[in-house]
Amino acid sequence: MSQQQDRDENFYKRADALIALANDHINTAQTRPALANDSLLYASARFSTWIAAASFKNGEEFRNDKEDIIEFFTNQYKEMIEEHFKDYAENYDTYIGVSKKK
């Protein structure tokens, strides 16, 4: 797989639009947040696989690069979740509300 591409000026707008769609499902269809998250993860995996497959000349080359493709997307996701985890940990009360007391 190729290296991570630079984020363009619309990167966050696209991400926010997808988050808004998930929030809409939660708010209007009364979908539990975990179910909306599962759908986002599934859609991302399916779309990422399509993007990867489309970058190869044939199915054999695609199949031969399976482990590298999975590692690439797994590493991308891990970096992004670590970025957001740190942000939420530092801003928990602001983002989530008053800390829950045990």
Secondary structure, DSSP 8 states (H G I E B T S, - for coil): --------TTHHHHHHHHHHHHHHHHHHS---HHHHHHHHHHHHHHHHHHHHHHTSSSHHHHHHTHHHHHHHHHHHHHHHHHHHHHHHHHTHHHHH-S----
